[in-house]
Amino acid sequence: MASVFGSLTKIPELRKRILFTIMMLGIYRIGVFVTVPGVDREVVDKFFGSSSGSLFSLFNMFSGGALRQMSIFALGIMPYISSSIIFQLLAVVIPSLERLQKEGEMGRRKITQYTRYGTIVLAIVQGFGVALWLESQRTNLGEALVPDAGWGFRMMTIMSLAAGTAFIMWLGEQITERGIGNGISLIITAGIVAALPDALFQTFTYLQKGVMKPFTVLVILVLAVAVIAVIVFFERGQRRIPVQYARRVVGRKMYGGQSTHLPLKVNTSGVIPPIFASSILLFPATLANFIDKPWMQDIQAALQPDSWTYTVLYVVLIVFFCYFYTAVTFNPIDVADNMKKYGGYIPGIRPGKQTAVYIDKVLSRITFGGALYISAVCVLPTLMIAQFNVPFYFGGTSLLIVVGVSLDTVSQIETHLITRHYDGLTGPKGPRIRGRSSRG
């Protein structure tokens, strides 16, 4: 194993990419502790300490603990994710955006630019809402979170939070381009993993004080290991459709005549559905904190993470985004046309339209299974932990994101090793690690 990991340092490009990724994530974690100007950090920490287990805890998890610190990174990467959702939905209904998606690299760059602009707009709007909310909140002892409220504080908060979100977005893009793995996903993962030491320490403290019994800790540990095993099993699962290529004679050379397969992932959409679903559910519930109306307070109560309404909507949104994101990223018609162009066909299926219909039918079936798997992983562990009535940081959503992104990153590292004639991370006789395609 030492020789396997030692080979990582023998490839200059891979070594630079890994070091660059670690450096960028380190910069992100330092920024989490930079508090927004004008906010009393100690008072904010007391306030969020009394609201543990609420919606803010979920938002704090996705921001990597920045919300509790009321950091310049408090909005996290959620404005970028929300902007991505908006433009992907608009691309379905607006022909000009749909044409941009089909223009290849230049079109995707244009949509990415629009997504960045949308991120800044959303960050400004959310930053203004956060500023108003901070001015109106007090602790149980009557301490104000903002000693000197006013438009000066509001403008400073808006600029700080918008700049923080833009900087995180830039960090993520730099990691994707010059580092290893998907930058946005790694930033979210880094925020979740950063709380692991504190979560373990709290669990040990609860165990010492008798709040948690040894049997309960054992059950949670077994549950976490089982969930990780299930995630790895399904993330590596794929349906292989056999593909036969006809022989072609070009000049004096003969091409084709070989059998291969088209791999369709059980979970094509990756960790995107739970992230998108959480982002959408967080928005109206967070908005309710800024609007002091009875009907908005009812919405907030209905969308608490431990309510059945939140659970049902969460599952519905996960299933929707599994199908939606798969449809956006995988086009059966293009796959069928490319197969036909190079003389490929599925045995028993006519090339062209019927091949596209067959691939779409198979993909729809396995996507349904993948959607059920993601929903179960994200919901069932959280519900079971709630039944024990014990505080525990990591739920199914956290484990899915961490394990899924880790598999993607390890898969990319192994690709670099194999292409340079090194054995993979599992050694010369070990299995190859198949990750998903890297996506947000």
C-alpha positions as CSV (number, residue, x, y, z in Angstrom):
1,M,0.0,0.0,0.0
2,A,2.9,2.4,0.8
3,S,4.3,1.8,-2.7
4,V,0.9,2.4,-4.3
5,F,0.5,5.8,-2.6
6,G,4.2,6.5,-3.2
7,S,3.5,6.3,-6.9
8,L,1.4,9.4,-6.6
9,T,4.5,11.5,-6.0
10,K,6.3,10.0,-9.1
11,I,4.0,11.8,-11.6
12,P,4.7,15.5,-11.5
13,E,1.4,16.6,-13.1
14,L,-0.7,14.5,-10.7
15,R,1.4,15.6,-7.7
16,K,0.9,19.3,-8.7
17,R,-2.9,18.7,-9.1
18,I,-3.3,17.0,-5.7
19,L,-1.2,19.7,-3.9
20,F,-3.1,22.4,-5.7
21,T,-6.5,20.9,-4.6
22,I,-5.3,20.6,-1.0
23,M,-4.1,24.2,-1.0
24,M,-7.4,25.5,-2.5
25,L,-9.5,23.6,0.1
26,G,-7.2,24.9,2.8
27,I,-7.8,28.5,1.7
28,Y,-11.6,27.7,1.7
29,R,-11.4,26.4,5.3
30,I,-9.4,29.5,6.5
31,G,-12.1,31.8,4.9
32,V,-14.8,30.0,7.0
33,F,-13.5,31.7,10.1
34,V,-13.5,35.3,8.7
35,T,-16.5,36.9,10.2
36,V,-18.7,39.4,8.4
37,P,-17.8,43.0,9.6
38,G,-20.3,44.4,12.2
39,V,-21.4,41.0,13.7
40,D,-20.6,40.0,17.2
41,R,-19.2,36.5,16.6
42,E,-19.6,35.2,20.2
43,V,-23.2,36.3,20.4
44,V,-23.9,34.6,17.0
45,D,-22.3,31.4,18.2
46,K,-24.5,31.4,21.3
47,F,-27.6,32.0,19.1
48,F,-26.9,29.1,16.7
49,G,-25.9,26.9,19.6
50,S,-29.4,27.2,21.0
51,S,-31.0,26.4,17.5
52,S,-29.2,23.1,16.9
53,G,-31.2,20.4,15.1
54,S,-33.2,23.1,13.2
55,L,-33.2,24.1,9.6
56,F,-30.2,26.3,10.3
57,S,-28.2,23.2,11.2
58,L,-28.8,21.7,7.8
59,F,-27.9,24.9,6.1
60,N,-24.8,25.2,8.3
61,M,-23.8,21.7,7.2
62,F,-23.8,22.6,3.5
63,S,-21.9,25.8,4.2
64,G,-19.2,23.9,6.1
65,G,-19.9,25.6,9.4
66,A,-19.6,29.1,7.9
67,L,-23.2,30.0,8.9
68,R,-22.6,29.4,12.6
69,Q,-19.4,31.5,12.3
70,M,-21.4,34.1,10.3
71,S,-18.5,34.0,7.9
72,I,-18.1,35.8,4.6
73,F,-18.7,32.3,3.2
74,A,-22.0,31.9,5.1
75,L,-24.0,31.6,1.9
76,G,-21.7,28.8,0.8
77,I,-22.0,27.4,-2.7
78,M,-25.8,27.3,-2.6
79,P,-26.3,30.4,-4.7
80,Y,-24.2,28.8,-7.5
81,I,-26.2,25.5,-7.2
82,S,-29.5,27.4,-7.3
83,S,-28.4,29.4,-10.4
84,S,-27.3,26.2,-12.1
85,I,-30.8,24.7,-11.4
86,I,-32.5,27.8,-12.8
87,F,-30.5,27.8,-16.1
88,Q,-30.8,24.1,-16.6
89,L,-34.6,24.4,-16.2
90,L,-34.6,27.5,-18.5
91,A,-32.7,25.6,-21.1
92,V,-35.6,23.2,-21.4
93,V,-38.2,25.9,-22.2
94,I,-36.1,28.7,-23.9
95,P,-34.9,27.7,-27.4
96,S,-31.9,30.0,-27.4
97,L,-30.4,28.4,-24.3
98,E,-31.2,25.0,-25.7
99,R,-29.2,25.9,-28.8
100,L,-26.3,27.1,-26.7
101,Q,-26.2,23.7,-25.0
102,K,-25.9,22.0,-28.3
103,E,-23.1,24.3,-29.6
104,G,-20.4,22.3,-27.8
105,E,-17.7,23.9,-25.7
106,M,-18.4,27.5,-26.7
107,G,-22.1,27.2,-25.9
108,R,-21.4,25.6,-22.5
109,R,-19.0,28.4,-21.6
110,K,-21.7,31.0,-22.4
111,I,-24.2,29.2,-20.2
112,T,-21.5,28.9,-17.5
113,Q,-21.0,32.7,-17.7
114,Y,-24.8,33.3,-17.3
115,T,-24.7,31.0,-14.3
116,R,-22.0,33.1,-12.7
117,Y,-24.0,36.2,-13.2
118,G,-27.1,34.5,-11.7
119,T,-25.0,33.4,-8.8
120,I,-24.0,37.0,-8.0
121,V,-27.6,38.2,-8.3
122,L,-28.9,35.5,-5.9
123,A,-26.0,36.1,-3.5
124,I,-26.9,39.8,-3.4
125,V,-30.6,39.1,-2.7
126,Q,-29.8,36.5,-0.1
127,G,-27.2,38.7,1.5
128,F,-29.7,41.5,1.9
129,G,-32.1,39.0,3.5
130,V,-29.4,37.7,5.9
131,A,-28.5,41.3,6.9
132,L,-32.2,42.1,7.8
133,W,-32.5,38.9,9.6
134,L,-29.3,39.4,11.7
135,E,-30.5,42.9,12.7
136,S,-33.8,41.5,14.0
137,Q,-32.4,38.5,16.0
138,R,-31.4,38.4,19.7
139,T,-30.3,35.6,22.0
140,N,-32.3,34.3,24.9
141,L,-30.5,36.9,27.1
142,G,-31.6,39.7,24.9
143,E,-28.1,40.3,23.3
144,A,-28.3,41.7,19.8
145,L,-26.4,39.9,17.1
146,V,-25.6,43.2,15.4
147,P,-24.6,46.0,17.8
148,D,-24.7,48.8,15.2
149,A,-27.6,48.1,12.8
150,G,-28.3,50.3,9.7
151,W,-27.7,50.6,6.0
152,G,-24.0,50.7,6.5
153,F,-24.1,47.3,8.0
154,R,-26.5,46.0,5.4
155,M,-24.4,47.2,2.5
156,M,-21.2,45.7,4.1
157,T,-23.0,42.4,4.6
158,I,-24.3,42.2,1.1
159,M,-20.8,43.0,-0.4
160,S,-19.1,40.6,2.0
161,L,-21.4,37.6,1.4
162,A,-21.6,38.2,-2.4
163,A,-17.8,38.4,-2.6
164,G,-17.5,35.3,-0.5
165,T,-19.8,33.3,-2.7
166,A,-18.0,34.5,-5.8
167,F,-14.7,33.5,-4.3
168,I,-15.9,30.0,-3.4
169,M,-17.3,29.7,-7.0
170,W,-13.8,30.7,-8.3
171,L,-12.1,28.2,-6.0
172,G,-14.3,25.4,-7.3
173,E,-13.7,26.2,-10.9
174,Q,-9.9,26.4,-10.3
175,I,-10.0,23.0,-8.6
176,T,-11.9,21.5,-11.5
177,E,-9.6,23.0,-14.1
178,R,-6.2,22.7,-12.4
179,G,-6.7,20.3,-9.5
180,I,-8.2,16.8,-9.2
181,G,-11.9,16.0,-8.9
182,N,-14.9,18.3,-9.2
183,G,-14.3,21.5,-7.4
184,I,-17.8,22.3,-6.3
185,S,-18.5,18.8,-5.0
186,L,-15.1,18.8,-3.2
187,I,-15.9,22.1,-1.4
188,I,-19.2,20.8,-0.2
189,T,-17.5,17.5,0.9
190,A,-14.7,19.4,2.7
191,G,-17.3,21.4,4.7
192,I,-19.0,18.2,5.8
193,V,-15.8,16.3,6.6
194,A,-14.4,19.3,8.6
195,A,-17.1,18.7,11.2
196,L,-16.2,15.1,11.7
197,P,-13.7,15.6,14.6
198,D,-16.1,17.8,16.5
199,A,-18.9,15.3,15.9
200,L,-16.8,12.4,17.2
201,F,-15.8,14.5,20.2
202,Q,-19.4,15.3,21.0
203,T,-20.4,11.7,20.6
204,F,-17.6,10.7,23.1
205,T,-18.8,13.4,25.5
206,Y,-22.4,12.2,25.3
207,L,-21.2,8.7,25.9
208,Q,-19.3,9.7,29.0
209,K,-22.2,11.8,30.4
210,G,-24.7,9.0,29.8
211,V,-26.7,10.9,27.2
212,M,-25.9,8.1,24.7
213,K,-25.6,4.5,25.7
214,P,-22.9,2.2,24.3
215,F,-25.5,0.1,22.5
216,T,-26.8,3.2,20.7
217,V,-23.4,4.2,19.6
218,L,-22.8,0.7,18.3
219,V,-26.0,0.7,16.4
220,I,-25.2,4.1,14.8
221,L,-21.7,2.9,13.9
222,V,-23.1,-0.3,12.3
223,L,-25.7,1.8,10.5
224,A,-23.1,4.2,9.1
225,V,-20.9,1.3,7.8
226,A,-23.9,-0.4,6.2
227,V,-24.9,2.8,4.5
228,I,-21.4,3.4,3.2
229,A,-21.3,-0.2,1.8
230,V,-24.7,0.3,0.1
231,I,-23.5,3.6,-1.4
232,V,-20.3,2.0,-2.8
233,F,-22.3,-1.0,-4.2
234,F,-24.8,1.1,-6.0
235,E,-22.4,3.8,-7.2
236,R,-20.3,1.1,-8.9
237,G,-23.4,-0.6,-10.3
238,Q,-24.1,-0.4,-14.0
239,R,-26.2,-1.9,-16.7
240,R,-24.1,-3.0,-19.7
241,I,-25.9,-3.0,-23.0
242,P,-24.1,-5.2,-25.6
243,V,-23.0,-3.4,-28.7
244,Q,-21.7,-5.0,-31.9
245,Y,-19.7,-3.1,-34.5
246,A,-19.8,-4.2,-38.1
247,R,-16.6,-4.7,-40.1
248,R,-15.5,-1.8,-42.3
249,V,-12.8,-1.8,-44.9
250,V,-10.9,1.5,-45.3
251,G,-8.2,1.3,-47.9
252,R,-6.2,-1.8,-47.1
253,K,-7.2,-1.8,-43.4
254,M,-10.2,-3.5,-41.8
255,Y,-11.9,-1.8,-38.9
256,G,-14.7,-2.9,-36.5
257,G,-16.0,-6.3,-36.1
258,Q,-15.7,-6.2,-32.4
259,S,-18.1,-6.6,-29.5
260,T,-18.2,-4.1,-26.7
261,H,-20.9,-2.7,-24.3
262,L,-22.6,0.6,-23.4
263,P,-22.3,1.1,-19.6
264,L,-25.3,2.8,-18.1
265,K,-24.8,3.8,-14.4
266,V,-27.5,3.0,-11.9
267,N,-27.0,6.4,-10.5
268,T,-26.2,8.6,-13.5
269,S,-27.0,11.9,-11.7
270,G,-24.6,11.3,-8.8
271,V,-24.9,13.5,-5.7
272,I,-26.7,16.3,-7.6
273,P,-30.3,15.3,-6.7
274,P,-30.0,15.5,-2.9
275,I,-28.0,18.8,-3.2
276,F,-30.5,20.3,-5.6
277,A,-33.5,19.1,-3.4
278,S,-32.0,20.5,-0.2
279,S,-31.2,23.8,-1.9
280,I,-34.8,24.2,-3.1
281,L,-36.3,23.2,0.3
282,L,-33.9,25.5,2.1
283,F,-35.0,28.6,0.1
284,P,-38.6,29.0,1.2
285,A,-37.9,27.9,4.8
286,T,-35.0,30.4,5.0
287,L,-37.2,33.1,3.4
288,A,-39.8,32.6,6.2
289,N,-37.3,33.8,8.7
290,F,-37.2,37.2,7.0
291,I,-41.0,37.7,6.6
292,D,-42.9,38.0,9.8
293,K,-46.2,36.6,8.5
294,P,-48.3,33.8,10.0
295,W,-48.5,31.9,6.7
296,M,-44.8,32.1,6.2
297,Q,-44.2,30.8,9.7
298,D,-46.5,27.8,8.9
299,I,-44.3,27.1,5.9
300,Q,-41.2,27.2,8.1
301,A,-42.8,24.8,10.5
302,A,-43.8,22.4,7.7
303,L,-40.3,22.4,6.2
304,Q,-38.4,21.5,9.4
305,P,-36.0,18.6,8.6
306,D,-37.7,16.3,11.1
307,S,-41.2,16.9,9.8
308,W,-43.0,14.4,7.5
309,T,-43.8,17.2,5.0
310,Y,-40.1,17.9,4.5
311,T,-39.4,14.2,4.2
312,V,-42.1,13.6,1.5
313,L,-41.1,16.7,-0.5
314,Y,-37.4,15.8,-0.2
315,V,-38.1,12.3,-1.7
316,V,-40.3,13.7,-4.5
317,L,-37.6,16.3,-5.4
318,I,-34.8,13.7,-5.3
319,V,-36.8,11.4,-7.7
320,F,-37.5,14.4,-10.0
321,F,-33.9,15.6,-10.2
322,C,-32.7,12.1,-10.8
323,Y,-34.7,11.9,-14.0
324,F,-34.2,15.6,-14.8
325,Y,-30.4,15.6,-14.5
326,T,-30.1,12.3,-16.2
327,A,-32.1,13.7,-19.2
328,V,-29.9,16.8,-19.3
329,T,-26.6,15.0,-19.2
330,F,-27.4,11.9,-21.2
331,N,-29.1,12.0,-24.6
332,P,-30.1,8.6,-26.0
333,I,-30.7,10.1,-29.5
334,D,-27.1,11.3,-29.7
335,V,-25.7,8.0,-28.5
336,A,-27.8,6.1,-31.0
337,D,-26.7,8.4,-33.8
338,N,-23.0,8.0,-32.9
339,M,-23.4,4.2,-32.8
340,K,-25.0,4.2,-36.2
341,K,-22.4,6.6,-37.6
342,Y,-19.6,4.2,-36.7
343,G,-21.4,1.0,-37.7
344,G,-22.5,0.0,-34.2
345,Y,-25.8,-1.7,-33.3
346,I,-27.4,-3.4,-30.4
347,P,-28.2,-7.1,-31.2
348,G,-31.9,-7.5,-32.0
349,I,-32.5,-3.7,-32.2
350,R,-32.6,-1.7,-35.4
351,P,-30.0,1.1,-35.5
352,G,-31.3,4.7,-35.3
353,K,-34.6,5.6,-33.7
354,Q,-35.4,2.2,-32.2
355,T,-32.0,2.1,-30.6
356,A,-32.6,5.5,-29.0
357,V,-36.0,4.3,-27.7
358,Y,-34.5,1.1,-26.3
359,I,-31.7,2.9,-24.6
360,D,-34.1,5.5,-23.1
361,K,-36.4,2.7,-21.9
362,V,-33.5,0.9,-20.1
363,L,-32.2,4.2,-18.7
364,S,-35.6,5.1,-17.3
365,R,-35.9,1.8,-15.5
366,I,-32.5,1.9,-13.9
367,T,-32.9,5.6,-13.1
368,F,-36.0,4.7,-11.1
369,G,-34.0,2.2,-9.1
370,G,-31.3,4.7,-8.6
371,A,-33.8,7.3,-7.4
372,L,-35.2,4.9,-4.9
373,Y,-31.7,4.1,-3.7
374,I,-30.7,7.8,-3.2
375,S,-34.0,8.5,-1.5
376,A,-33.6,5.6,0.9
377,V,-30.0,6.5,1.7
378,C,-30.8,10.2,2.3
379,V,-34.0,9.6,4.4
380,L,-33.9,6.3,6.2
381,P,-30.7,6.7,8.3
382,T,-31.9,10.2,9.4
383,L,-35.3,8.8,10.4
384,M,-33.7,5.9,12.3
385,I,-31.3,8.2,14.2
386,A,-34.3,10.4,15.0
387,Q,-36.0,7.4,16.5
388,F,-33.1,7.0,19.0
389,N,-33.6,10.7,19.8
390,V,-29.8,11.3,20.0
391,P,-27.8,14.2,18.4
392,F,-25.7,12.9,15.6
393,Y,-24.2,15.0,12.9
394,F,-23.9,12.7,9.9
395,G,-27.1,11.6,8.1
396,G,-27.6,9.7,4.9
397,T,-27.3,12.8,2.7
398,S,-23.9,13.7,4.2
399,L,-22.6,10.1,3.7
400,L,-23.9,10.0,0.2
401,I,-22.1,13.2,-0.8
402,V,-18.8,12.3,1.0
403,V,-18.6,8.7,-0.3
404,G,-19.8,9.6,-3.8
405,V,-17.4,12.5,-4.2
406,S,-14.6,10.4,-2.8
407,L,-15.2,7.6,-5.3
408,D,-15.1,10.2,-8.1
409,T,-11.9,11.7,-6.9
410,V,-10.2,8.3,-6.4
411,S,-11.4,7.2,-9.9
412,Q,-9.8,10.3,-11.5
413,I,-6.5,9.7,-9.6
414,E,-6.5,6.1,-10.7
415,T,-7.1,7.2,-14.3
416,H,-3.9,9.4,-14.1
417,L,-1.9,6.5,-12.7
418,I,-3.1,3.9,-15.3
419,T,-2.5,6.2,-18.3
420,R,1.1,6.6,-17.1
421,H,1.6,2.8,-16.7
422,Y,1.3,2.8,-13.0
423,D,-1.0,0.3,-11.1
424,G,-4.2,1.8,-9.6
425,L,-4.7,2.7,-6.0
426,T,-5.8,-0.9,-5.3
427,G,-2.6,-2.4,-6.5
428,P,-1.8,-4.6,-9.5
429,K,-4.2,-7.3,-8.5
430,G,-6.9,-5.2,-7.0
431,P,-10.2,-4.2,-8.6
432,R,-10.5,-1.0,-10.6
433,I,-12.5,1.8,-8.9
434,R,-15.3,3.0,-11.2
435,G,-16.6,6.4,-10.2
436,R,-19.3,8.5,-11.7
437,S,-18.6,11.1,-14.3
438,S,-17.6,14.3,-12.4
439,R,-20.6,16.6,-12.1
440,G,-21.5,19.5,-9.7
